[in-house]
């Protein structure tokens, strides 16, 4: 339950407990010391009364009136403090101070008040300690000290509680700032005031808020860029459909119409009809090839059917056929074996983008693709001997749309992508993709 209390209340309760304990300890020490004081006073008074009585006893036998002498002796002895003197069988007059202290306190400080008996020829004299006035004085001291100590403790508690309240006031401000950050108000800032510790915490919160605000801006830019990349991809697909598939479909439709007219004409020649069918079949085959190329851009089927290594071999072979003057060398030791689908697809897209940039824009005649595994990551290198980044269209130091989108995709997997010039000429695209636990890293 104590853990559920606020820090301010905890400190206040702790301070109150310490003050109360200190006050109780002080009062307890006074009470313990009071017993020794009372016993010392009572013993001293008893000895003094005994000496007085014993010094007077020799005169009693010679006195003409022993009773008068005894009465004078008792009157003199009763002037002594902290002691009661009386003849046996008589009651000594009481002193009213005992009523000023509680009985339990009197019994506590003087538990055994044994009387002293002195025998005389005219009766026994009883001397008993009676430090009622001393007990009352000590009790009054304890009462006033308790009242004064309680007042000082209350004043100290109030002052310290006020100081603690003012010191912990920034805590509420810091908590409010964190709640605003939790609600998504990343532009919120908290004032850096109070003690040095709270100033440091406020500065850290403000730095966190600034970082979150920057991430929000980066996320918005990323979303806009993703939308732009998607629009560009849709434009490319629409252009391919319009520029390549559209003419094929028009040609096929026109050929089917011509075939139908020739077949319906009298005296149709089977050889001519067969030629028309062959042309239509060639157009359909070309249409299928374009369709496979577009589907490969959207989702490489070879990756699922053959794995990353064979898919990259097929990708490189396609570029070799389209660019017979370019030598493409592959080292795919790390591409074999089990890979997560998303990691394999990203690796395929990186190589695809690297080959496209090297063969379309750099003028390279040699391209090398290396895929290895080391230190829990899949490492990909695409290197060419072309003109480098300065002369590479769409592959500047900031990267074109394709490379920026690829960099964001790699970053989403926790990896890193870099494109830079080689010292001996050409460009080098490197990427590392972390592998999940259980995937082999040494190939």
C-alpha positions as semicolon CSV with decimal commas, in nm:
position;residue;x (nm);y (nm);z (nm)
1;X;0,000;0,000;0,000
2;X;0,291;0,235;0,077
3;X;0,412;0,195;-0,281
4;X;0,084;0,332;-0,415
5;X;0,131;0,661;-0,231
6;X;0,276;0,962;-0,407
7;X;0,637;1,060;-0,349
8;X;0,528;1,381;-0,175
9;X;0,305;1,190;0,068
10;X;0,575;0,930;0,128
11;X;0,828;1,196;0,223
12;X;0,575;1,372;0,443
13;X;0,486;1,051;0,626
14;X;0,852;0,963;0,666
15;X;0,932;1,308;0,803
16;X;0,635;1,294;1,041
17;X;0,742;0,951;1,164
18;X;1,099;1,070;1,225
19;X;0,981;1,378;1,416
20;X;0,735;1,177;1,622
21;X;1,000;0,917;1,699
22;X;1,248;1,186;1,801
23;X;0,992;1,351;2,028
24;X;0,896;1,018;2,185
25;X;1,263;0,932;2,236
26;X;1,329;1,266;2,407
27;X;1,029;1,228;2,637
28;X;1,129;0,870;2,714
29;X;1,480;0,978;2,810
30;X;1,335;1,246;3,040
31;X;1,108;0,991;3,208
32;X;1,397;0,749;3,258
33;X;1,615;1,025;3,398
34;X;1,330;1,147;3,621
35;X;1,344;0,827;3,828
36;X;1,711;0,878;3,909
37;X;1,651;1,245;4,000
38;X;1,360;1,165;4,229
39;X;1,538;0,878;4,401
40;X;1,847;1,093;4,458
41;X;1,640;1,375;4,609
42;X;1,435;1,132;4,821
43;X;1,742;0,949;4,949
44;X;1,917;1,272;5,036
45;X;1,616;1,410;5,218
46;X;1,565;1,083;5,407
47;X;1,926;1,077;5,525
48;X;1,906;1,440;5,631
49;X;1,587;1,374;5,831
50;X;1,744;1,066;5,989
51;X;2,052;1,262;6,092
52;X;1,832;1,535;6,238
53;X;1,628;1,288;6,441
54;X;1,934;1,096;6,560
55;X;2,105;1,420;6,664
56;X;1,800;1,523;6,868
57;X;1,744;1,189;7,043
58;X;2,013;1,247;7,319
59;X;1,829;1,562;7,430
60;X;1,494;1,387;7,474
61;X;1,586;1,211;7,799
62;X;1,718;1,535;7,953
63;X;1,430;1,749;7,834
64;X;1,170;1,845;8,099
65;X;0,889;1,780;7,850
66;X;0,991;1,509;7,600
67;X;0,664;1,529;7,411
68;X;0,708;1,901;7,347
69;X;1,063;1,831;7,233
70;X;0,941;1,555;7,000
71;X;0,675;1,786;6,858
72;X;0,941;2,051;6,798
73;X;1,160;1,785;6,633
74;X;0,878;1,674;6,403
75;X;0,800;2,034;6,310
76;X;1,165;2,098;6,223
77;X;1,187;1,774;6,024
78;X;0,872;1,847;5,832
79;X;1,028;2,163;5,696
80;X;1,256;1,938;5,491
81;X;1,148;1,877;5,130
82;X;1,087;1,536;4,981
83;X;1,038;1,357;5,315
84;X;0,755;1,283;5,561
85;X;0,828;1,251;5,937
86;X;0,563;1,133;6,187
87;X;0,520;0,931;6,506
88;X;0,413;0,571;6,467
89;X;0,039;0,553;6,456
90;X;-0,002;0,912;6,333
91;X;-0,063;1,031;5,981
92;X;0,187;1,272;5,835
93;X;0,038;1,582;5,672
94;X;0,030;1,548;5,294
95;X;0,162;1,796;5,044
96;X;-0,070;1,896;4,767
97;X;0,191;1,882;4,487
98;X;0,141;1,510;4,440
99;X;-0,196;1,581;4,277
100;X;-0,023;1,777;4,003
101;X;0,139;1,459;3,862
102;X;-0,044;1,140;3,752
103;X;-0,028;0,849;3,995
104;X;0,118;0,621;3,729
105;X;0,404;0,863;3,680
106;X;0,469;0,885;4,056
107;X;0,472;0,506;4,083
108;X;0,698;0,484;3,776
109;X;0,968;0,721;3,903
110;X;0,950;0,608;4,269
111;X;0,810;0,257;4,277
112;X;0,927;0,159;4,631
113;X;0,887;0,426;4,899
114;X;0,994;0,226;5,208
115;X;0,971;0,408;5,544
116;X;1,257;0,426;5,793
117;X;1,169;0,354;6,163
118;X;1,365;0,507;6,452
119;X;1,280;0,386;6,803
120;X;1,280;0,630;7,095
121;X;1,181;0,596;7,459
122;X;0,871;0,800;7,388
123;X;0,753;0,628;7,066
124;X;0,881;0,532;6,720
125;X;0,947;0,798;6,456
126;X;0,874;0,702;6,094
127;X;1,069;0,871;5,813
128;X;0,939;0,802;5,463
129;X;1,036;0,962;5,132
130;X;0,770;1,192;4,988
131;X;0,920;1,371;4,679
132;X;0,578;1,478;4,554
133;X;0,689;1,833;4,480
134;X;0,995;1,707;4,287
135;X;0,778;1,464;4,092
136;X;0,535;1,746;4,013
137;X;0,818;1,970;3,895
138;X;0,958;1,697;3,672
139;X;0,613;1,620;3,535
140;X;0,558;1,985;3,452
141;X;0,897;1,996;3,279
142;X;0,802;1,690;3,073
143;X;0,460;1,836;2,984
144;X;0,599;2,169;2,876
145;X;0,889;2,009;2,693
146;X;0,644;1,780;2,512
147;X;0,425;2,074;2,417
148;X;0,725;2,278;2,302
149;X;0,878;1,983;2,118
150;X;0,547;1,904;1,950
151;X;0,513;2,266;1,844
152;X;0,864;2,271;1,703
153;X;0,804;1,935;1,531
154;X;0,479;2,063;1,375
155;X;0,652;2,381;1,258
156;X;0,944;2,180;1,118
157;X;0,703;1,938;0,951
158;X;0,512;2,226;0,793
159;X;0,830;2,396;0,670
160;X;0,987;2,081;0,535
161;X;0,657;1,971;0,374
162;X;0,633;2,311;0,208
163;X;0,992;2,283;0,086
164;X;0,932;1,927;-0,041
165;X;0,612;2,038;-0,214
166;X;0,791;2,320;-0,392
167;X;1,085;2,094;-0,477
168;X;0,861;1,823;-0,624
169;X;0,636;2,067;-0,809
170;X;0,816;2,001;-1,141
171;X;0,717;1,633;-1,114
172;X;0,357;1,718;-1,207
173;X;0,480;1,924;-1,502
174;X;0,705;1,640;-1,619
175;X;0,422;1,388;-1,584
176;X;0,191;1,615;-1,784
177;X;0,457;1,648;-2,054
178;X;0,493;1,269;-2,077
179;X;0,115;1,229;-2,100
180;X;0,105;1,480;-2,386
181;X;0,377;1,283;-2,563
182;X;0,176;0,965;-2,505
183;X;-0,125;1,133;-2,669
184;X;0,089;1,208;-2,973
185;X;0,152;1,579;-2,904
186;X;0,515;1,560;-3,002
187;X;0,546;1,936;-3,032
188;X;0,496;1,966;-2,654
189;X;0,784;2,091;-2,442
190;X;0,825;2,105;-2,064
191;X;0,994;2,394;-1,880
192;X;1,341;2,308;-1,749
193;X;1,317;2,450;-1,397
194;X;1,358;2,324;-1,043
195;X;1,653;2,131;-0,909
196;X;1,939;2,013;-1,130
197;X;1,798;1,659;-1,147
198;X;1,459;1,781;-1,271
199;X;1,628;2,012;-1,523
200;X;1,816;1,713;-1,666
201;X;1,493;1,507;-1,687
202;X;1,311;1,797;-1,855
203;X;1,591;1,834;-2,109
204;X;1,576;1,459;-2,184
205;X;1,199;1,476;-2,229
206;X;1,232;1,773;-2,462
207;X;1,502;1,591;-2,659
208;X;1,275;1,287;-2,683
209;X;0,987;1,507;-2,799
210;X;1,211;1,665;-3,063
211;X;1,321;1,322;-3,183
212;X;0,962;1,198;-3,202
213;X;0,862;1,513;-3,389
214;X;1,145;1,455;-3,635
215;X;1,035;1,094;-3,678
216;X;0,683;1,213;-3,746
217;X;0,814;1,440;-4,019
218;X;1,022;1,158;-4,163
219;X;0,722;0,924;-4,156
220;X;0,511;1,180;-4,338
221;X;0,783;1,225;-4,598
222;X;0,812;0,848;-4,625
223;X;0,438;0,808;-4,679
224;X;0,441;1,078;-4,946
225;X;0,740;0,914;-5,113
226;X;0,577;0,570;-5,101
227;X;0,264;0,712;-5,258
228;X;0,477;0,878;-5,526
229;X;0,667;0,553;-5,592
230;X;0,340;0,360;-5,615
231;X;0,206;0,617;-5,860
232;X;0,524;0,589;-6,067
233;X;0,494;0,209;-6,071
234;X;0,132;0,234;-6,178
235;X;0,234;0,474;-6,453
236;X;0,504;0,230;-6,571
237;X;0,258;-0,058;-6,573
238;X;-0,003;0,152;-6,751
239;X;0,256;0,258;-7,008
240;X;0,360;-0,103;-7,065
241;X;-0,001;-0,211;-7,103
242;X;-0,070;0,075;-7,345
243;X;0,253;0,070;-7,543
244;X;0,321;-0,304;-7,560
245;X;0,018;-0,514;-7,477
246;X;-0,225;-0,275;-7,646
247;X;-0,063;-0,299;-7,994
248;X;-0,034;-0,677;-7,961
249;X;-0,402;-0,705;-7,876
250;X;-0,493;-0,476;-8,166
251;X;-0,278;-0,681;-8,404
252;X;-0,425;-1,010;-8,279
253;X;-0,777;-0,876;-8,312
254;X;-0,706;-0,744;-8,660
255;X;-0,549;-1,076;-8,761
256;X;-0,846;-1,273;-8,625
257;X;-1,081;-1,046;-8,824
258;X;-0,882;-1,093;-9,144
259;X;-0,871;-1,469;-9,083
260;X;-1,245;-1,479;-9,036
261;X;-1,305;-1,287;-9,360
262;X;-1,071;-1,510;-9,560
263;X;-1,223;-1,821;-9,413
264;X;-1,572;-1,700;-9,508
265;X;-1,470;-1,598;-9,861
266;X;-1,542;-1,847;-10,142
267;X;-1,242;-2,037;-10,255
268;X;-1,043;-1,984;-9,932
269;X;-0,693;-2,123;-9,954
270;X;-0,588;-2,339;-9,656
271;X;-0,226;-2,232;-9,692
272;X;-0,315;-1,863;-9,659
273;X;-0,530;-1,942;-9,357
274;X;-0,247;-2,135;-9,198
275;X;-0,012;-1,839;-9,249
276;X;-0,262;-1,607;-9,079
277;X;-0,292;-1,848;-8,787
278;X;0,087;-1,863;-8,754
279;X;0,110;-1,484;-8,743
280;X;-0,162;-1,468;-8,477
281;X;0,016;-1,736;-8,275
282;X;0,343;-1,539;-8,295
283;X;0,163;-1,227;-8,175
284;X;0,009;-1,420;-7,884
285;X;0,350;-1,565;-7,793
286;X;0,500;-1,214;-7,789
287;X;0,206;-1,097;-7,578
288;X;0,270;-1,379;-7,332
289;X;0,635;-1,278;-7,308
290;X;0,544;-0,917;-7,231
291;X;0,288;-1,039;-6,977
292;X;0,553;-1,254;-6,804
293;X;0,791;-0,960;-6,794
294;X;0,531;-0,735;-6,630
295;X;0,436;-1,007;-6,383
296;X;0,804;-1,055;-6,303
297;X;0,831;-0,688;-6,216
298;X;0,531;-0,717;-5,987
299;X;0,615;-1,054;-5,830
300;X;0,905;-1,276;-5,948
301;X;0,755;-1,622;-5,983
302;X;1,099;-1,780;-6,012
303;X;1,178;-1,674;-5,657
304;X;0,902;-1,892;-5,512
305;X;0,958;-2,180;-5,749
306;X;1,339;-2,202;-5,755
307;X;1,472;-2,007;-5,454
308;X;1,683;-1,694;-5,439
309;X;1,998;-1,833;-5,602
310;X;1,822;-1,978;-5,909
311;X;1,597;-1,670;-5,935
312;X;1,905;-1,446;-5,947
313;X;2,059;-1,675;-6,210
314;X;1,745;-1,641;-6,421
315;X;1,743;-1,264;-6,368
316;X;2,105;-1,233;-6,477
317;X;2,043;-1,457;-6,777
318;X;1,761;-1,230;-6,888
319;X;1,989;-0,927;-6,871
320;X;2,262;-1,118;-7,059
321;X;2,021;-1,193;-7,341
322;X;1,908;-0,831;-7,353
323;X;2,266;-0,698;-7,327
324;X;2,500;-0,951;-7,498
325;X;2,796;-0,710;-7,478
326;X;2,791;-0,702;-7,095
327;X;2,960;-0,968;-6,882
328;X;2,760;-1,044;-6,566
329;X;2,946;-1,251;-6,304
330;X;2,761;-1,409;-6,011
331;X;2,884;-1,538;-5,672
332;X;2,576;-1,661;-5,489
333;X;2,711;-1,872;-5,205
334;X;2,497;-1,689;-4,951
335;X;2,178;-1,708;-5,161
336;X;2,137;-2,083;-5,119
337;X;1,943;-2,236;-4,833
338;X;1,646;-2,122;-4,628
339;X;1,556;-1,755;-4,621
340;X;1,255;-1,566;-4,501
341;X;1,026;-1,473;-4,787
342;X;1,052;-1,101;-4,718
343;X;1,432;-1,114;-4,690
344;X;1,465;-1,317;-5,011
345;X;1,230;-1,085;-5,201
346;X;1,417;-0,776;-5,079
347;X;1,751;-0,928;-5,180
348;X;1,609;-1,009;-5,525
349;X;1,482;-0,650;-5,564
350;X;1,820;-0,508;-5,461
351;X;2,002;-0,711;-5,725
352;X;1,731;-0,628;-5,979
353;X;1,765;-0,255;-5,909
354;X;2,145;-0,273;-5,910
355;X;2,156;-0,452;-6,247
356;X;1,902;-0,212;-6,396
357;X;2,103;0,094;-6,290
358;X;2,435;-0,055;-6,403
359;X;2,312;-0,173;-6,746
360;X;2,078;0,114;-6,833
361;X;2,267;0,418;-6,711
362;X;2,636;0,356;-6,637
363;X;2,759;0,218;-6,970
364;X;2,935;-0,066;-6,791
365;X;3,049;-0,379;-6,973
366;X;3,126;-0,578;-6,657
367;X;2,892;-0,630;-6,361
368;X;2,958;-0,848;-6,056
369;X;2,692;-0,968;-5,811
370;X;2,806;-1,119;-5,479
371;X;2,574;-1,261;-5,211
372;X;2,730;-1,387;-4,885
373;X;2,625;-1,458;-4,527
374;X;2,825;-1,344;-4,224
375;X;2,765;-1,219;-3,870
376;X;2,393;-1,292;-3,877
377;X;2,321;-1,097;-4,195
378;X;2,283;-1,147;-4,570
379;X;2,532;-0,924;-4,755
380;X;2,472;-0,819;-5,116
381;X;2,718;-0,641;-5,347
382;X;2,647;-0,521;-5,703
383;X;2,961;-0,372;-5,862
384;X;3,017;-0,237;-6,215
385;X;3,296;-0,068;-6,411
386;X;3,079;0,205;-6,558
387;X;3,096;0,583;-6,539
388;X;3,005;0,605;-6,172
389;X;2,745;0,807;-5,991
390;X;2,810;1,148;-6,143
391;X;2,720;1,029;-6,490
392;X;2,455;0,782;-6,380
393;X;2,108;0,912;-6,450
394;X;1,874;0,851;-6,164
395;X;2,155;0,723;-5,940
396;X;2,294;1,036;-5,783
397;X;2,435;1,051;-5,435
398;X;2,084;1,084;-5,296
399;X;1,958;0,800;-5,514
400;X;1,671;0,787;-5,759
401;X;1,318;0,686;-5,672
402;X;1,399;0,319;-5,708
403;X;1,703;0,333;-5,481
404;X;1,527;0,554;-5,225
405;X;1,237;0,314;-5,211
406;X;1,479;0,021;-5,184
407;X;1,670;0,195;-4,903
408;X;1,346;0,246;-4,710
409;X;1,252;-0,117;-4,768
410;X;1,589;-0,234;-4,640
411;X;1,563;0,000;-4,340
412;X;1,223;-0,146;-4,254
413;X;1,394;-0,485;-4,218
414;X;1,663;-0,339;-3,993
415;X;1,930;-0,345;-4,262
416;X;2,139;-0,086;-4,443
417;X;2,194;0,005;-4,810
418;X;2,471;0,220;-4,961
419;X;2,565;0,331;-5,310
420;X;2,905;0,486;-5,376
421;X;3,178;0,516;-5,637
422;X;3,462;0,265;-5,654
423;X;3,819;0,405;-5,631
424;X;3,919;0,228;-5,954
425;X;3,604;0,344;-6,135
426;X;3,243;0,241;-6,148
427;X;2,982;0,221;-5,875
428;X;2,925;-0,020;-5,588
429;X;2,586;-0,097;-5,436
430;X;2,608;-0,275;-5,097
431;X;2,330;-0,393;-4,869
432;X;2,303;-0,600;-4,551
433;X;1,983;-0,769;-4,437
434;X;1,962;-0,919;-4,085
435;X;1,872;-1,288;-4,071
436;X;1,626;-1,422;-3,817
437;X;1,737;-1,667;-3,549
438;X;1,773;-2,020;-3,679
439;X;1,886;-1,918;-4,029
440;X;2,238;-2,031;-4,105
441;X;2,491;-1,752;-4,151
442;X;2,798;-1,939;-4,269
443;X;2,787;-2,061;-4,625
